[in-house]
Amino acid sequence: MGSFLSHIFASNSNMKTISHLFNSYPTGYICDTTKQIVSALLVELNNNYSNDANHINWNYIHETYLELIPKGENLLLVIDCNGYNILQRAVSLKSVELTKWLLGYGCDCNRGTCSLPLHIATLNGPIEIVELLVKYGARVDCEARMCYPGPHSPNCELGRRSGILYNSGSQHNSANDRLQSADYYAIDGDQASILEYVMVRCEDNWLPWQCQKKPLLHSAFERGAWNCVNYLISERPDEINQLYDEYFPIHQAVLQDIKFLELLIQCNADLTQRTSTQQLTVLHVLLLLGKKSSNETLATLKLLFEMGCKQLVNEPDSLGNTPLHALIVRYSLEESQYNSPSHNGSEQTLRWTTWDMLHIFRFILQQGVIQSINRKGNSALCCVLRHVKDWEFRFELLYMLLQYGADPNCVGRDGSVPLILCFTPLLNKGLLHLLSHSKKVSYLNCVRILCKYGANPNCSYYRNTLTPLHVLVFSASEYMSLTNCDKPAAFAFIRQVLTVLLQHKLDPNVDFSQRNQHILLALLDLVQNARMPSDLDYVHDLSQTLMKFGANPDVKCSTEPTICHSQSSVFLKRSSDHVIFYYIHYLLRKEELLIDDKSNEQHFSKLICLYYQTMSHNELYSCLQQLNKELLIGSIRCNSQELTSLLRNLSSNPRSLKSIARNTIYHAMGRE
């Protein structure tokens, strides 16, 4: 232990570190007169010279201010309106004469908690001030944050102590909070000559926490410092293929201008390197994290493919996403403005238009990405439907993928096929109200194009029996309970979607659910949600559409015995199994739907007449006779004379010859 401490105190740099820790706060004395002189000088520099030192009248400043300052006072205790002292202001103005005078006066260039004079000089230059500061003892290995040129950040100790805090209404750059030494600030300012000068004077660090700094070449590529990259790539070639903090230099270079990538390729950088955790290739990084314009991105892609990266086009990352998936996710971020300048503060991002995306998307597809399109458990079609929100653009991407061999029955991440993902948004209440006419057309086109290329309309969500038919019935029941003017348009759209599915072999006679064994019976639930008599027209329209494509109106739905009430007895009786029987019972429970007081139109009769025209003779008349019998004996009550008369007329009068012929043809053609 003793030898270890002796080794620390024997090193001059370590003694400087300890001295700096004890002198991190300004101390000393300054009189009021000197304070007023320095304050006036700071106001003079801030108001008249800004950041241009070429017009500083050194003789005037020296005679007016500096000659009046007595010896031995701490001038650094005075700060300007932004919280910076006279030495920091002199260095920021690149005034060699003023900086030299202040250092000769005795100002400590290592004192401060942020924006050290040497760091400002290495960031902005010139090298003469850097050499001057180093000559007067500025430590090149000291790490501090850089609040300059703006106000002090919320994390800055000097700002909190002086009362000059960061303005919360302005944008804050999180890079200001990282602690860096002079060589990294030289890279931030892309000062290659200053970086070379500082690197010569940096001592070899042997302490563990000092040896784990980011390689300089990584920082140069990350910050787009072209001059520093050209210098470091010859000085430190061992860092070209060195991994640090997930990334290789090639991953940082691909995010910068294309000349950075060309330079690394000339130096034989390995283009197949992957990030350590996410296993991202250089294509993933470019498409997912890049902030270039579309033209620059396309030019970078072409260069990478020419240099041998075409073999990486189907390579997945740790989550199973290929570069094609990364491109889709990237556009979803563009669409949601996660990468816009307004979201990221000072980071300038060039937005992609839909045409830019289509151009890059087509170029990627031409590179042989069929494995990526139909990747098992991560279909590109599902990726588009899950991430892209614009239905018009969704259709363009889906159509392009299907043309390049996409399988519309290939499942996505959650095990669902693309068609199910198409219908999932309809489960959100109010979606149809938000969709414009053009978006509804695009939605229909998406469903139609998937079915055209072989999507199974009878598919179901893998975790349960949710099918597109279930989603449509759920949406219809949600809109049936509304009273606004959007109801007709919503039901017209639902009917259009249903027609598209039925045209592509949707089976309307499959078991719908345990409660409602058939879709025609499930539609009767809409009667219970109806608010006015005219709502029954929607039930009629949907039932008619289903019957046009093969739904069986004679279907029998077995139910448990139900309790029937009459004036004289309560007994158990098995109800009829036909849908029209249930419909009559639903109407008797909501007799307010039987008569429209405004038009006196019998909306309820449309569905009854529909079943009357489509049901087989035996099933129809046995059901009607059962209903009339129950009405006659009083086992069911009906206060509507119109409904009673309609049922009596239909059961007592046989169908016409024309109606019988139509019914026979309808059944002979498979009820289509």
Buried (B, 14 or more C-beta within 10 A) or exposed (E): EEEEEEEEEEEEEBEBBEEBEEEEEBEEEBEEEBBEBBBBBBEBBBEEBEEEBEEBEBEEBEEBBBEEBEEEBBBBBBBBEBBBBBBBBBBBBBBBBBBBBBBEBEBBBBBBBBBBBBBBBBBBBBBEBBBBBBEBEBBBBBBBBBBBEBBBBEBBBBBBEEEBBBEEEEEBEEEBBEEBBBBBBBBBBBBBBBBBBBBEBEEEBEEEEBEEBBBBBBBBBBBBBBBBBBBBBEBBEEBBBEBBEEBBBBBBBBBBEBEBBBBBBEEEBEBEBBBBEBBBBBBBBBBBBBBBBBEBBBBBBEBBBEEEBEEBBBBBBEEEBBBBBBBBBBBBBBBEEEBBBEEBEEEEBBBBEBEBBBBBBEBBBEBEBBBBBBBEEBBBBBBBBBBBEBBBBBBBBBBBBBEBEBBBBBBBBBEBBBBBBBBBBBEEEEBBEEBEEEBBBBBBBBBBBBBBBEBBBBBBBEEEEBBBBBBBBBBBBBBBEBEEEEBEBBBEBBBBBBBBBBEBEBBBBBEBBEEBBBBBBBBBBBBEBBEBBBBBBBBBBBBBBBBBBBBBBBBEBEBEEEEBEEEEEEEEEEBBBBBBBBBBBBBBEBBEBBBBEEEEEBBBBBBBBBBBBBBBEEBBBBBBBBBBEBBEEEBBEBEBEBBBEBBBEBBEEEBEEEEEEBBEEBBEEEBE
